[in-house]
Amino acid sequence: MTTTTNPCTDCGACCASFRVDFARAELQSEGGCVPDGLAVELNDSLARMRGSDHLRPRCAALVGTVGVKASCGIYEWRPSPCREFGLRAPMGIGDEACARARARHGLAPL
């Protein structure tokens, strides 16, 4: 599937709506793939994507304009919650969390 046929790869609403916590083991310094500079270590076992816990969340890895043309700057190295979010429902269709994220940004559900 290409970015022209998959709105999940260029929407960005989820990346600018939710907090993203993941296991520290996913950090590059711990043997994982997520760049350390894009995460904040929370405790001995958890890390969080920078920017995702702000009052108006926006993941530090998000590039572009939400709902227009946005993408993950570390798509190949994104943490497991981001990978799992897209697997819950193909292209967000029928997914309540996707619909809520899109609504927060004035976008119609998929």
C-alpha positions in Angstrom: 0.0 0.0 0.0 1.4 3.5 -0.8 0.9 6.7 1.1 -1.5 7.8 -1.6 -3.9 5.0 -0.8 -3.4 4.8 3.0 -4.6 7.8 4.9 -2.9 6.5 8.1 0.5 7.2 6.7 -0.3 10.9 5.9 -3.0 12.0 8.4 -1.0 12.5 11.6 -4.1 13.0 13.9 -3.2 10.1 16.2 0.4 11.5 16.5 -1.0 14.8 17.7 -3.6 13.4 20.1 -2.3 10.7 22.3 0.5 10.1 24.9 2.9 7.4 23.7 4.5 5.4 26.5 6.6 2.4 25.6 9.1 0.0 27.2 12.6 1.5 27.6 13.9 -1.6 26.0 12.7 -0.1 22.7 15.2 2.8 23.0 18.4 2.6 20.8 20.6 2.8 23.9 18.8 -0.3 25.3 19.1 -2.3 22.0 15.9 -1.1 20.4 15.1 1.1 17.5 13.6 4.3 18.9 16.1 7.2 18.9 16.8 8.2 22.5 16.7 11.9 21.6 13.0 11.7 20.7 12.0 10.1 24.0 11.9 11.0 27.7 12.7 8.2 30.2 10.0 8.0 32.8 11.3 5.3 35.1 13.3 2.1 35.0 10.9 0.4 32.6 9.1 3.1 30.7 9.8 5.9 28.2 7.6 8.4 26.4 7.8 10.0 23.0 8.7 13.7 23.5 5.8 16.1 22.9 3.2 13.5 23.4 2.4 14.5 26.9 1.9 18.2 26.2 -1.4 19.9 26.8 -1.7 20.0 23.0 0.1 16.7 22.2 2.3 16.4 19.2 4.9 13.7 18.9 8.4 15.0 18.3 8.7 12.6 15.4 5.7 14.0 13.5 6.6 15.9 10.4 4.2 18.1 8.5 0.6 19.4 9.0 -2.0 17.2 10.6 -4.8 16.3 8.2 -3.0 17.8 5.2 0.3 16.0 4.8 1.9 14.6 7.9 4.2 11.6 8.4 6.2 9.9 11.0 9.9 10.9 10.8 10.9 7.6 12.4 8.3 5.3 10.8 10.6 2.3 10.5 11.8 2.9 14.1 8.5 3.9 15.8 7.7 2.4 19.2 5.3 -0.5 19.6 2.2 1.5 20.7 2.4 3.3 17.3 2.8 0.1 15.4 -0.2 -1.5 17.3 -2.4 1.6 16.8 -2.4 1.0 13.1 -3.0 -2.7 13.4 -6.3 -2.4 15.4 -8.3 -1.6 12.3 -7.0 -1.3 8.7 -6.5 2.4 7.9 -8.4 3.4 11.0 -11.7 2.3 9.5 -14.1 1.6 12.3 -11.5 2.4 15.0 -12.9 4.6 17.8 -9.5 6.0 18.8 -8.8 7.0 15.2 -12.1 8.7 14.9 -11.6 10.6 18.2 -8.1 11.8 17.1 -9.4 12.9 13.7 -12.3 14.8 15.4 -9.9 16.7 17.6 -8.4 18.1 14.5 -11.6 18.8 12.7 -11.3 15.8 10.4 -14.1 13.4 9.4 -13.8 9.7 10.5 -12.4 7.3 7.8 
